[in-house]
Amino acid sequence: LSVWMLNSMVRDALLTSVTWTRPPVSCQTSQESTVPNASRPASALARALRRRGAHVRVQDRDQVDDPASRACDVHLVLRGLVGVRRSPGQRHVLWVISHPELVEPEECDEADLVLAASPRLAEHLRDLTATPVEVLLQGTDHHRFRPVPTVAEHVHPVTVVANTRNVSRPAVADALAAGIHPAIYGRGWERLVARDLI
């Protein structure tokens, strides 16, 4: 598989208007096993790839050396807090979807293709590696997140949906500093903001 084909396959799987015309490929996606709900983006991506004819295995990073994982043609890593090393004999695609500050140049150098979740990040990573870097924006699983009838108690002028990650998130801190009081949906805010915001 060429780098172009790898990139094209992932993009095509996420764009419902594109018809899958390439031969099936085995692909594994790895994510953090220690992060709550980490398998949701991987599972959504796997469903999209399967709709396009790929054979997909979703796994945690501690399963990288399982025989079924090693049989896959492509290893697509959804990069979070911890990197996943390259497996010999597989094409290695690194999709940086969170914590880009933790990605080392060597990790990008090991990959056949690096996907960045923003144009700005892609530009930064291109300065660090000779590996091709493309932009692949994150999406939302329309089966999980979709418009529903409005419920009056959930209508707010400003809403933040985020967990704290054990720190005050800049969007919330900046809003509060500007005198804006967002309604916050997420875990861990009890010790960081007034209770009436949660």
N, C-alpha and C positions, 0 to 999 in steps of 0.2 A: 504494500500500500504506500502510495506517495503521501507526503505531508499535505499536499493539496486535497487528496482524497479523504484523508483523516479529518481535516478541517471541514470539508464539504459534507461528510457524513454526519458529523455532530451538528453542524448548522441545519442541514436538511431535516434532521430528526426533530428539531425545535421549530421549524417553520411548516405549519400545516398546509401551506399553499404549494409546497414543493413535493413532487412525486418521487418516491424512492425508486431509483432505477439501477442502483449498483448491486453487485452480488452480496449475499449475506456475509456478515463478518461476526466473529465472536469478539465480544468486548466485555471487559470487567470494569466496574467502577468501584473505587475505594474511597471510603470516608472515615471520619473519626468514629470509633466505637464508643468513646467516652463522652461525646457531646450529645445531649438530649436532642432527639428529632433529626439527627444528622442524616439518617437514611431517607428522609422525605425527598430532598432534592435528587438524590441518587435514584430512588425508586421512580420518581416522575420522569427523569431522563431515560431510565431503562424502558419505561412504557413507551416513550416517544421513539426510542431507537427500535424497539420491537415492532412498532407499527410500520417502520420502514424496512423491515426484513432482517434486522440484526438479531443474533443470538446473544443475549446479555445475561451476565451474572453480577449481582450486586453483593458486595462483600465489605467487611470491616478490614482495616489495614492489617490486622493480625492474621488474616487469611491469605495474604499475598502468595505464600508458598504452597498453598493447597494444590493438589494435582489438578482439580477442575479449574482453578484460577490460572495455573501455568499453561493450560491447554488453550487459553484465549489468545487471539491474534493481537488484540489491542488492549492495553491497560490504560484506562482513563481515570485519572486521579482527580477527585474533587478536593482541592487543597484547602484545608482549614488550619487548625493550630499546629499540626505536626505533618511533616512531609512523609511521603511513601517512596521508598527506594525503587529504582528501576529493576525490573526482572529481566534477566537475559533471555533473548529470543522473542521478545514481544515489542511491538511498537508502544511507545510510552507517551501519552498525552497528559499534560498537566494543565488543569483548569483552575486558575486562582480565583476563588469566589469569596474568600474572606481572609483576613489577617495578612494582607500582602507584605506588611513590614517584616514578617517572619520568613519570607521566601529568600533563600540564598542564591547567588548566581550559579553556584555549582549544581543546584537542583534543576535550574533551567537548562544548564548545559547538558545534563543527562537525558533530557526529554527530546523526543523527535519533533514535538510541537508544543508550544505554550499558548494557552488561551487566557486572555485577561478579561476581567469583568468590566473594564472601562477603557476608553481610548487613552486616558491619562496614564493609567497603569501600564497599558501596552507600550506606550512611548518610553516610559521609565525602564521597563524590562528589556526593551530592544537595546538600550544602552549597556545592559549588563551581560548579554549573552549573544552568541552567534546563532542560537537556535531560532527558527522562525517563530515570531510572536504575532498572533492575530487577536482581534477583539471579538469576544463572544459574550454579549451582555447576559446577565442573569434573567431568568423568566419566572413566571409564576404558574404553578400547576392550576389550570382552570377548573379542575375537578375539586380542588380543595378551596380555592379562593375565587369566589364568583359573586356577582351582585345578588343580593337578597332584599326582600322588602325592608324598608327602613323601620327601625324600632326607635321611638322617641328618646329613650334613655341612653342610646348610643350615638346621638347626634350632638356634635361638639364643634365649636369654631376651629379648634386646633386639636388634632389627635396624634399621639405617638404610639406606635405599636413596636415595642422592643423590650428585650430583657436587659438587665443592667450590665451583665458580664462582670459584676462586682465593682463597677466604677460608674460614676455619673456620666451618661452619654453626652457628647457635645451638643447634640440637637436639643436635648432637654435643658442642659445648663445654659445654653445661649438663649433659649426661649424664656426661661425664668429671669435671666439677667436683663432681658428686654421688656420685662413686665408682662409677658405672655404666660398664661397658665394652661398648659395643655392637659387634656385628659390622657392618662397613660394606661395602656394595656400591656402587661408583661410582668415577669417575675423579678423579685429582688429590689423593688423600689421602696419598700417600707422604711428603710433606714436612711434614704437619700432625699425624699421629697415629702411634702405634706400629704397626709392620708387622703384628703379630699381630692387630690389629683389622680389617685389610683382607682 
